[in-house]
């Protein structure tokens, strides 16, 4: 597998053509094969990139510009439609290479199951791994309708792998009674709110390698209607950006990140990919040192 191969011409603004010299690698994971409600997130990565042309390269929050950071955008990985298991293998293989090259993996989903192979690879490299998961949904099911490879299972799989005490969840406002009971008992669970509990939890992650996974549906549907499983009662885009900045300014060592579940077809105003593209800019500038 060639890690420096571009699969499409549509890239995030100011991304470098030089894979070798890049500190971070953006890759799209255009998979939405296991969703229980509305599909369409396979088109998320491409639309986030298109929306990125509307961004300033400078972040006034972080006083840092995209021009100061070398990152490569590989485009979307070629995933076989209808075959989640093989798709996850391809994602794992790609991320394994990116990590072996010492680069920061930055994924764009896709449904949330795409985070699972990434977490497995990241954990192999960082056995002391912790996860910050920001989402409306707990994603803590063991299986969904009998299927363990489901978009509602990745964080449960991660908790089983790295231990629930290393999983930090924020903004959750949906899930089964079993998921909530599991969350309360087994992981660091901060439902409904994001920025305030994050502020309190971050000191405990000082010095730890941390992977940050953000489901765009943590936002209120009024801010981000373009997602498969929109959930009323969400946070504002301002609070989500604040959360990214809190993590960026903390002593946690962010070693990888993703933004998932943007499904552009449900948002004719395109505000969802527009919000997501700014989120990606702030995450790149804040997390990749
Ligand atoms: Mn979600």
Boltz pocket constraint, residues with backbone or C-beta under 6 A from the ligand:
constraints:
  - pocket:
      binder: B
      contacts: [[A, 135], [A, 136], [A, 137], [A, 215], [A, 217], [A, 218], [A, 229], [A, 261]]
      max_distance: 6.0
